[in-house]
Amino acid sequence: MTMHTENEIVIDAPLRYVWLRTNDVAGWPTLFSEYAEAEIISREGETTRFRLTMHPDEKGRVWSWVSERTADPETRTVRARRLETGPFEFMNIYWQYEELGPESTRMRWLQDFRMKVDAPVDDEGMRQRINSNSRVQMQLVKDRLESRRIRPVGTLDAPADTRRGGDIRTLLTTASVGTTDGFCGMVTVGPGEAVAEHYHPYSQEQLVVVEGEVRVDLDGSPRSVAANEALLVPRGVRHRLVNTSDAVARAVFFLAPLAPRPELGHVDTETREQAAAVARAAAVARAATAAGPATEGPPPGRELVDR
């Protein structure tokens, strides 16, 4: 007969954060204790096909299988099934997420399955095993997600984004710690480098320079911002960061409020190559200014001395 299990837990974290972290299949080995590896085989839209490999059991056996998982961000539900069923005739999984409050999310796991006749455990035995393991793993997920929200995040914890020039690292985000009102990070711009011009349709940007000095072009109008100074970039204003100095510059940025979807929050208005050309021109102008005005011929009175 078909067996059914239901388990749930309340996690003290925003819904979107719980959704993003628990649906990051590649990151499951750091979230669940039972998985040694999660290999992504393919992605098509919201459907992910992947192989899970467990840690060796008490007899040293390693279990591994391929599953397929389809997430629905609109309804906050997930449907999954084992493609390599192993001891199961079938295994279908359904996850539900419910927002209980700004910092509270209910997560439910429902499973329907039937064991093969020659399986090492019968239907009822597997039902009890799934229920027991689900409670353990749910509590582990809760503890890890909640503790992860309040740990420090360093620049080495975040991948570098160099697509627009410079080195941009977003640190406190919806995905990393569950921010709900905005996100922050750090940008590093080397001498003669620039971050390409762009604007944010939904967010203001607050920029604090912590090292060096940068030139921020706001709708084409330059502003020099030195260390220990801050600048507000209003919503919708085009801006570019240029380092015209001989030293590395670093700045902390904070954007709020969040865009409806991440892909809507940033609009590029030039390429990285175009920004690099602006930076080169600024460096040439700075070098010419430092060299002083050009002179032609000997200085006044030199002719008399030479003769």
KOLKOL-114711 format. One record per residue: y, x, z of N, C-alpha, C in turn. Coordinates in steps of 0.05 Angstrom, whole numbers, padded with zeros to 5 digits, always signed. Last residue first. Layout:
BEGIN
YXZYXZYXZ;...
This chain:
BEGIN
+01642+01498-00494+01655+01516-00512+01665+01541-00497;+01622+01470-00451+01603+01482-00470+01617+01503-00488;+01669+01451-00428+01653+01470-00413+01634+01485-00433;+01687+01415-00466+01704+01439-00459+01688+01460-00445;+01647+01376-00465+01652+01391-00489+01668+01417-00483;+01650+01352-00415+01628+01371-00420+01633+01388-00445;+01689+01314-00410+01695+01341-00402+01674+01361-00408;+01643+01260-00399+01671+01268-00404+01676+01296-00393;+01575+01278-00419+01595+01264-00401+01622+01275-00407;+01552+01276-00487+01557+01290-00462+01577+01275-00445;+01518+01218-00515+01535+01242-00516+01539+01253-00489;+01511+01156-00482+01509+01170-00507+01528+01194-00507;+01471+01122-00432+01495+01138-00440+01490+01152-00466;+01450+01060-00403+01445+01082-00420+01472+01096-00428;+01453+01041-00333+01463+01038-00361+01458+01064-00377;+01390+01045-00295+01419+01046-00298+01427+01044-00327;+01337+01041-00281+01345+01066-00294+01375+01068-00297;+01334+00990-00261+01331+01012-00242+01340+01038-00254;+01338+00960-00308+01359+00958-00287+01358+00981-00268;+01290+00975-00333+01316+00982-00345+01338+00980-00325;+01253+00953-00297+01254+00982-00301+01280+00991-00314;+01264+00899-00304+01268+00911-00277+01270+00942-00280;+01250+00891-00357+01278+00886-00348+01283+00900-00322;+01195+00902-00353+01212+00919-00370+01241+00916-00362;+01179+00861-00319+01176+00888-00311+01193+00907-00327;+01190+00816-00351+01204+00819-00325+01203+00848-00315;+01153+00824-00391+01182+00825-00398+01198+00828-00372;+01106+00818-00362+01112+00844-00375+01142+00846-00381;+01110+00764-00348+01109+00784-00327+01116+00812-00339;+01107+00740-00398+01131+00736-00381+01133+00758-00360;+01055+00754-00411+01077+00764-00427+01103+00761-00413;+01026+00726-00373+01025+00755-00372+01048+00767-00388;+01035+00674-00391+01046+00682-00365+01047+00713-00363;+01005+00676-00437+01034+00671-00439+01047+00680-00413;+00954+00683-00415+00965+00704-00433+00995+00701-00435;+00946+00635-00388+00947+00660-00373+00960+00682-00389;+00989+00585-00418+00964+00599-00415+00968+00624-00397;+01024+00528-00391+01022+00552-00407+00996+00566-00401;+01016+00484-00361+01037+00482-00382+01039+00507-00398;+00965+00447-00328+00975+00473-00338+00995+00468-00361;+00963+00408-00272+00967+00407-00301+00979+00433-00310;+00924+00382-00220+00936+00406-00231+00938+00404-00261;+00897+00336-00203+00918+00347-00186+00933+00371-00198;+00855+00314-00229+00881+00303-00236+00904+00318-00221;+00809+00336-00209+00817+00344-00236+00844+00334-00244;+00804+00310-00158+00812+00338-00160+00822+00346-00188;+00834+00245-00155+00811+00261-00161+00820+00290-00165;+00884+00232-00131+00861+00213-00130+00834+00226-00136;+00909+00290-00095+00907+00273-00119+00884+00254-00116;+00935+00293-00028+00914+00298-00048+00917+00280-00072;+01006+00303-00017+00980+00293-00011+00960+00300-00033;+01000+00375-00012+00995+00349-00001+01015+00329-00014;+00984+00443-00006+00990+00421-00024+00982+00395-00011;+01004+00507+00010+00993+00482+00021+01002+00460+00003;+00993+00578+00008+01003+00553-00004+00989+00529+00009;+01015+00643+00023+00998+00621+00031+01010+00595+00019;+01016+00703-00016+01029+00679-00006+01008+00659+00002;+01029+00771-00030+01010+00750-00022+01026+00727-00010;+01035+00826-00076+01048+00804-00061+01026+00783-00054;+01035+00896-00082+01020+00871-00082+01035+00850-00066;+01091+00929-00114+01072+00926-00092+01058+00899-00094;+01133+00933-00147+01113+00954-00150+01091+00951-00129;+01153+00867-00172+01156+00891-00156+01133+00911-00162;+01148+00819-00196+01164+00839-00211+01166+00865-00196;+01104+00771-00201+01108+00794-00184+01122+00815-00200;+01113+00702-00207+01114+00728-00221+01119+00750-00200;+01090+00637-00215+01094+00659-00196+01092+00685-00211;+01119+00576-00237+01104+00600-00244+01110+00622-00223;+01123+00505-00244+01128+00530-00229+01108+00552-00238;+01151+00441-00254+01136+00464-00266+01143+00489-00250;+01147+00388-00210+01164+00410-00219+01146+00432-00230;+01115+00348-00187+01122+00346-00216+01139+00369-00227;+01142+00354-00122+01122+00342-00140+01132+00340-00169;+01176+00417-00108+01173+00388-00108+01152+00378-00127;+01161+00469-00070+01159+00462-00098+01155+00432-00099;+01195+00506-00022+01184+00480-00028+01184+00476-00058;+01183+00568+00009+01196+00553-00013+01181+00527-00017;+01197+00619+00058+01182+00596+00048+01198+00582+00027;+01190+00687+00081+01206+00665+00070+01188+00644+00058;+01160+00730+00094+01170+00714+00116+01190+00693+00107;+01178+00766+00035+01160+00763+00058+01174+00748+00081;+01219+00728-00012+01209+00752+00001+01190+00746+00024;+01231+00700-00072+01221+00693-00046+01208+00718-00034;+01277+00681-00120+01264+00704-00108+01256+00696-00079;+01272+00637-00173+01279+00639-00145+01264+00663-00134;+01294+00617-00239+01280+00635-00221+01291+00634-00192;+01280+00560-00276+01301+00572-00260+01288+00590-00239;+01237+00535-00301+01251+00556-00315+01273+00570-00300;+01218+00500-00261+01229+00489-00286+01246+00509-00301;+01222+00555-00224+01221+00526-00220+01234+00513-00244;+01190+00613-00214+01206+00600-00235+01202+00570-00232;+01192+00659-00164+01181+00632-00171+01200+00619-00190;+01175+00723-00152+01195+00707-00165+01181+00681-00173;+01157+00753-00089+01151+00741-00115+01175+00727-00126;+01139+00808-00047+01160+00790-00057+01151+00779-00084;+01101+00826+00011+01114+00832-00014+01135+00811-00022;+01069+00774+00047+01070+00802+00040+01083+00806+00013;+01075+00720+00053+01068+00736+00077+01068+00766+00072;+01110+00665+00033+01103+00692+00025+01098+00708+00051;+01090+00601+00027+01100+00619+00047+01091+00647+00039;+01101+00539-00003+01093+00566-00008+01106+00585+00013;+01080+00475-00014+01095+00491+00004+01084+00520+00002;+01083+00425-00062+01071+00450-00055+01090+00466-00037;+01067+00355-00067+01086+00376-00063+01071+00402-00056;+01027+00320-00116+01030+00335-00091+01055+00352-00091;+01016+00295-00164+01014+00279-00140+01022+00294-00114;+01022+00332-00207+01033+00305-00209+01033+00289-00183;+01042+00396-00206+01023+00379-00192+01035+00350-00192;+01042+00446-00259+01055+00428-00241+01034+00410-00228;+01050+00514-00283+01036+00489-00281+01052+00471-00263;+01047+00581-00309+01063+00557-00303+01045+00532-00303;+01002+00630-00282+01013+00614-00304+01027+00589-00294;+01021+00683-00243+01004+00659-00243+01017+00639-00262;+01024+00752-00261+01037+00726-00258+01015+00704-00256;+01038+00823-00249+01021+00800-00255+01036+00774-00251;+01067+00867-00233+01067+00860-00261+01049+00837-00269;+01024+00878-00178+01049+00886-00192+01046+00880-00222;+00985+00818-00163+00989+00847-00164+01015+00853-00179;+00981+00766-00119+00991+00773-00146+00998+00803-00146;+00942+00719-00087+00949+00747-00088+00957+00754-00116;+00944+00661-00048+00946+00672-00075+00955+00701-00072;+00906+00618-00007+00922+00642-00009+00921+00652-00038;+00909+00549+00016+00895+00573+00008+00915+00597+00006;+00897+00479+00031+00913+00504+00031+00896+00527+00023;+00907+00408+00020+00890+00432+00022+00908+00457+00021;+00910+00341+00048+00918+00362+00030+00899+00385+00031;+00886+00302+00079+00914+00298+00071+00924+00319+00051;+00835+00315+00093+00839+00288+00081+00868+00284+00071;+00785+00366+00096+00813+00358+00097+00817+00331+00083;+00732+00387+00102+00738+00358+00105+00767+00351+00108;+00720+00439+00093+00723+00431+00121+00730+00401+00125;+00705+00442+00038+00698+00463+00057+00699+00454+00086;+00721+00396+00010+00693+00404+00009+00686+00424+00031;+00776+00393+00021+00758+00370+00028+00729+00379+00029;+00794+00458+00048+00793+00437+00028+00776+00414+00037;+00820+00517+00061+00815+00493+00076+00817+00469+00056;+00822+00553+00013+00807+00558+00038+00799+00533+00053;+00824+00578-00051+00829+00554-00035+00810+00556-00010;+00852+00633-00079+00829+00625-00063+00837+00601-00046;+00870+00670-00135+00875+00645-00120+00850+00637-00105;+00900+00722-00162+00875+00717-00147+00880+00694-00128;+00929+00725-00228+00929+00729-00199+00901+00723-00188;+00912+00674-00276+00926+00698-00268+00926+00700-00238;+00881+00631-00283+00910+00627-00290+00926+00652-00283;+00831+00647-00267+00834+00635-00294+00863+00634-00302;+00813+00666-00220+00831+00683-00235+00838+00672-00263;+00793+00650-00159+00799+00636-00184+00821+00653-00198;+00741+00673-00117+00767+00678-00129+00770+00663-00155;+00710+00632-00066+00710+00647-00091+00738+00651-00102;+00715+00645+00005+00722+00628-00018+00721+00644-00044;+00705+00682+00043+00687+00659+00043+00692+00641+00018;+00745+00718+00041+00720+00726+00030+00699+00704+00029;+00785+00692+00069+00788+00694+00040+00762+00703+00026;+00754+00650+00119+00768+00673+00109+00769+00674+00079;+00759+00599+00164+00751+00604+00137+00767+00628+00127;+00734+00582+00229+00754+00596+00212+00742+00601+00184;+00706+00516+00241+00704+00546+00241+00725+00558+00223;+00705+00462+00240+00724+00475+00258+00720+00505+00260;+00667+00445+00204+00694+00436+00200+00714+00452+00217;+00618+00462+00222+00630+00476+00199+00659+00469+00196;+00604+00424+00260+00612+00451+00269+00626+00467+00247;+00590+00381+00226+00612+00378+00246+00622+00406+00255;+00548+00402+00196+00572+00392+00183+00595+00391+00203;+00510+00415+00236+00521+00436+00219+00546+00427+00205;+00499+00365+00261+00509+00388+00277+00522+00409+00259;+00480+00335+00217+00504+00326+00232+00516+00350+00247;+00435+00365+00202+00457+00361+00183+00483+00354+00198;+00405+00358+00249+00413+00384+00240+00436+00383+00221;+00396+00303+00247+00411+00314+00270+00421+00342+00263;+00366+00301+00200+00391+00287+00202+00408+00298+00225;+00320+00330+00214+00338+00340+00194+00365+00327+00195;+00297+00297+00255+00304+00325+00260+00324+00335+00240;+00290+00249+00226+00308+00249+00250+00316+00278+00257;+00254+00266+00187+00280+00256+00179+00300+00257+00203;+00207+00278+00216+00222+00299+00204+00251+00291+00196;+00192+00226+00233+00197+00247+00253+00214+00269+00241;+00186+00199+00184+00205+00189+00204+00212+00211+00224;+00145+00230+00160+00172+00228+00148+00193+00219+00168;+00103+00221+00196+00112+00248+00192+00141+00248+00180;+00095+00166+00191+00102+00177+00217+00114+00205+00214;+00080+00165+00137+00103+00150+00146+00113+00161+00173;+00033+00196+00137+00057+00207+00124+00082+00192+00132;+00000+00161+00165+00005+00187+00176+00030+00200+00163;-00001+00118+00130+00011+00115+00157+00017+00142+00169;-00027+00141+00085+00000+00129+00083+00014+00127+00110;-00060+00204+00104-00059+00177+00093-00031+00166+00094;-00066+00271+00080-00057+00252+00101-00054+00225+00089;-00084+00298+00036-00093+00307+00062-00084+00289+00085;-00106+00252-00017-00085+00267-00003-00095+00275+00025;-00139+00223-00049-00149+00248-00039-00128+00265-00024;-00106+00179-00063-00131+00174-00047-00141+00200-00035;-00036+00191-00052-00060+00191-00068-00085+00188-00050;+00012+00148-00019-00004+00172-00020-00027+00169-00040;+00074+00122-00035+00046+00116-00031+00031+00142-00036;+00141+00102-00015+00121+00121-00026+00093+00109-00022;+00210+00102-00004+00187+00086-00011+00166+00104-00024;+00262+00113+00041+00241+00125+00025+00219+00105+00021;+00330+00121+00058+00308+00102+00055+00288+00115+00035;+00379+00143+00101+00358+00152+00083+00336+00132+00082;+00449+00139+00112+00423+00127+00115+00404+00138+00093;+00506+00156+00150+00488+00164+00128+00460+00153+00133;+00571+00139+00166+00543+00133+00171+00527+00141+00146;+00626+00176+00190+00610+00167+00166+00581+00162+00175;+00692+00188+00210+00665+00178+00218+00651+00167+00194;+00747+00192+00207+00732+00215+00215+00703+00208+00223;+00766+00142+00191+00776+00166+00178+00760+00191+00184;+00705+00102+00193+00732+00108+00201+00741+00133+00187;+00659+00092+00167+00663+00077+00192+00692+00081+00202;+00633+00089+00105+00656+00099+00120+00661+00081+00144;+00567+00103+00088+00586+00082+00096+00609+00095+00112;+00517+00117+00040+00539+00128+00057+00559+00105+00063;+00448+00122+00027+00472+00106+00028+00492+00119+00047;+00394+00141-00016+00413+00148+00005+00438+00130+00004;+00327+00135-00031+00353+00122-00034+00370+00130-00010;+00270+00156-00067+00288+00160-00044+00315+00147-00051;+00201+00152-00080+00228+00144-00087+00246+00145-00063;+00143+00178-00100+00161+00181-00078+00189+00175-00089;+00073+00165-00115+00102+00165-00122+00118+00168-00096;+00028+00188-00096+00027+00173-00122+00055+00171-00133;+00032+00253-00068+00041+00226-00070+00034+00214-00096;+00018+00307-00068-00001+00288-00055+00008+00259-00057;+00056+00316-00127+00039+00329-00108+00019+00309-00095;+00095+00300-00164+00090+00283-00140+00072+00296-00120;+00147+00319-00197+00121+00330-00191+00113+00319-00163;+00189+00284-00190+00177+00285-00216+00149+00298-00214;+00212+00241-00140+00197+00265-00146+00185+00263-00174;+00278+00215-00142+00249+00211-00144+00236+00239-00149;+00337+00180-00119+00322+00204-00126+00292+00198-00128;+00403+00156-00116+00374+00149-00121+00360+00175-00131;+00457+00145-00073+00442+00164-00089+00413+00154-00092;+00523+00119-00065+00495+00117-00062+00481+00138-00080;+00578+00105-00070+00569+00124-00050+00540+00120-00044;+00597+00077-00112+00584+00061-00091+00575+00078-00068;+00621+00120-00140+00635+00095-00136+00624+00079-00113;+00584+00161-00146+00607+00166-00128+00623+00140-00122;+00519+00163-00147+00539+00144-00157+00564+00146-00138;+00471+00211-00169+00491+00202-00150+00510+00183-00163;+00404+00223-00178+00428+00211-00191+00447+00200-00170;+00355+00271-00184+00372+00258-00165+00397+00248-00181;+00288+00293-00186+00311+00285-00201+00328+00267-00183;+00246+00350-00170+00256+00323-00166+00280+00318-00184;+00188+00390-00165+00212+00383-00180+00220+00354-00175;+00164+00431-00110+00162+00408-00129+00189+00404-00143;+00123+00467-00064+00146+00466-00082+00142+00443-00102;+00100+00500-00006+00101+00475-00022+00126+00475-00039;+00059+00550+00015+00086+00545+00006+00085+00521-00013;+00020+00565+00073+00022+00552+00047+00052+00546+00040;+00011+00583+00124+00021+00602+00104+00024+00591+00077;-00001+00546+00161-00024+00559+00148-00015+00579+00127;+00048+00524+00174+00033+00539+00195+00009+00553+00184;+00085+00537+00112+00076+00521+00135+00060+00538+00154;+00142+00572+00085+00113+00570+00090+00106+00553+00114;+00196+00529+00064+00186+00553+00079+00156+00550+00083;+00196+00499-00002+00197+00498+00028+00189+00526+00039;+00235+00488-00057+00214+00505-00046+00217+00506-00016;+00253+00444-00108+00255+00451-00080+00231+00467-00072;+00287+00442-00169+00262+00449-00156+00268+00457-00127;+00321+00388-00204+00320+00412-00188+00292+00417-00176;+00370+00353-00240+00341+00359-00237+00339+00386-00224;+00420+00306-00230+00412+00333-00226+00382+00335-00224;+00469+00264-00257+00441+00268-00252+00434+00298-00251;+00520+00254-00272+00515+00254-00243+00486+00258-00236;+00515+00293-00329+00531+00273-00315+00527+00276-00285;+00463+00332-00319+00473+00315-00340+00488+00292-00327;+00434+00394-00305+00453+00374-00297+00463+00358-00321;+00374+00429-00286+00393+00418-00306+00411+00398-00293;+00355+00460-00243+00343+00462-00269+00362+00452-00291;+00371+00494-00186+00381+00474-00204+00370+00479-00232;+00331+00506-00131+00338+00516-00157+00347+00493-00175;+00332+00522-00067+00337+00498-00084+00347+00509-00110;+00290+00548-00015+00305+00552-00040+00309+00525-00054;+00271+00533+00034+00276+00561+00030+00293+00566+00005;+00280+00477+00075+00280+00488+00048+00287+00517+00047;+00284+00460+00128+00258+00461+00116+00257+00474+00088;+00335+00455+00149+00318+00478+00159+00292+00481+00143;+00394+00444+00110+00368+00435+00121+00351+00459+00129;+00436+00477+00095+00441+00452+00109+00416+00441+00123;+00422+00519+00066+00439+00525+00088+00445+00500+00105;+00391+00495+00026+00378+00514+00044+00395+00522+00068;+00430+00463-00003+00412+00451+00017+00398+00472+00035;+00463+00480-00043+00469+00490-00016+00450+00478+00005;+00447+00455-00088+00443+00484-00087+00448+00495-00059;+00464+00402-00078+00435+00409-00076+00431+00439-00074;+00509+00372-00049+00509+00398-00061+00481+00409-00059;+00509+00326-00020+00500+00324-00048+00503+00350-00063;+00530+00340+00029+00501+00333+00028+00491+00329-00001;+00583+00353+00015+00566+00373+00026+00536+00365+00023;+00605+00304-00006+00605+00329-00022+00584+00349-00011;+00596+00267+00037+00586+00263+00010+00583+00289-00006;+00626+00290+00078+00597+00287+00081+00584+00283+00054;+00677+00287+00053+00666+00312+00061+00636+00311+00064;+00684+00232+00047+00683+00249+00023+00671+00276+00030;+00684+00213+00101+00663+00205+00082+00661+00225+00059;+00698+00260+00155+00706+00241+00134+00683+00237+00113;+00656+00260+00214+00670+00275+00193+00677+00254+00171;+00609+00254+00252+00638+00254+00258+00653+00271+00238;+00558+00214+00229+00569+00241+00229+00599+00239+00233;+00504+00177+00249+00533+00176+00246+00543+00205+00249;+00443+00162+00213+00458+00177+00233+00487+00175+00228;+00378+00133+00199+00407+00136+00196+00419+00152+00218;+00321+00113+00161+00333+00129+00183+00362+00132+00178;+00263+00081+00140+00292+00079+00142+00302+00095+00166;+00207+00076+00096+00220+00087+00120+00250+00084+00118;+00147+00046+00072+00177+00047+00072+00187+00059+00098;+00091+00046+00027+00103+00050+00054+00133+00053+00051;+00047+00006-00009+00072+00021-00009+00084+00022+00019;-00024+00017+00000+00000+00000+00000+00025+00017+00000;
